[in-house]
Amino acid sequence: MTDQSRGEEKFALTSSRHFPEWLAGTGASLAFTTYQAGKIFLIGVKPDGRLSVFERTFARSMGLGVSDDGRRLALATEYQIYRFDSPLLPGQADSDGHDALYVPRMSWITGDCDIHDIGFGTDGQPVFVNTLFGCLATVSEGFSFKPIWKPPFISRLAPEDRCHLNGMAIEDGAPRYVTAVSRSDVADGWRDKRVDGGIVIDVASGEMVCEGLSMPHSPRLHNGTLWALNSGAGEFGWVDVANAKFEPIAFCPGYARGLAFIGDHALIGLSLPRNRTFGGLPLDDALKARDTEARCGLLVVDTRTGDTTGWIRIEGVVTELYDVAALPGVRRPAAIGLKTDEIKRLIAIDDEAV
């Protein structure tokens, strides 16, 4: 358990009894973001078997992208995208025992585009969901962004958040599927379709591969299967693309956003409902039927059985998460932030040519 106090703000993190042991056995670690508290958290395991919890502050932290080797991160924030690189080579560790130290090395100022999911394209540059403009985009020298795709029902690019395009599944550096809350082509129209207007779209063809969802998020391709969160109903499952059907396999006791995989296990982010955006959804009745309340934290779900095999629960100042990412080959990560002098003191030299 971690308990920190900053004035009146408190943060508490607890886990299921075997979660640290399971995470250590995977040889990986994880990261998650909270835009509500403006943080990125890194979760690993210490040599004594206890969880290592590391956090840094970045305003409105949203989507997380991870390179294949786990040594590079992309983070979407309020009006910037940051790229973090770890100067530590595999097998190395710093003086505190961290085997990855994510340092902000590049930043692109996009303006407030309400960026949601993000990843790395085939050229190594960030590719992201530009939710405000309802398109997929990448960074562009001298500009805020470069649009690369929009849903066929969006008539033009405008800063109106028409359909609430939010999630992106990347395959081999290219966006393959996206999620949106509706097909609306008017400003803020998606809010009227939160209960059953959600869709999954094939980027290449522009065709709908699944409809009738409730605020879907976080489409991900893993082991040849398209997985997603039917967030408004509290469901985690897979998309039967051939039959245009969503097949739920597990209930999520909270508003689910953020999905990553380690082997056969899914890591799912949970948030507490808030105001009208999260209220009045099928999730409300689903929680009542199970005699439980929504929680903030992470679930570990076995994709073979649908069983919850572990969890992290978060209480206090953090009540909403956005994204979850797995860090392969990293056991105890840390990061450098921009609020203290540590960013000025850390110097890494590329001396291969000397």
Buried (B, 14 or more C-beta within 10 A) or exposed (E): EBEEEEEEEEBBBBBBEEBBEBBBEBEBBBBBBBBBBBBBBBBBBBEEEEBBBBBBEBEBBBBBBBBEEBBBBBBBBBBBBBBBBBBBEEEEEBEEEBBBBBBBBEBBEBEEBBBBBBBBBEEEBBBBBBBBBBBBBBBBEEEBBBBBBBBEBBEEBBBBBBBBBBBBBBEEBEBBBBBBBBBBBEEEBBBEBBBBBBBBBBBEEEEBBBBBBBBBBBBBBBEEEBBBBBBBBBBBBBBBBEEBBBEBBBBBBBBBBBBBBBEEBBBBBBBBBEEEBBEEBBBBEBBEEEEEEBBBBBBBBBBEEBEBBBBBBBBBBBBBBBBBBBBBBBBBBBBBBEEEEEEEEEEEEEEEEE
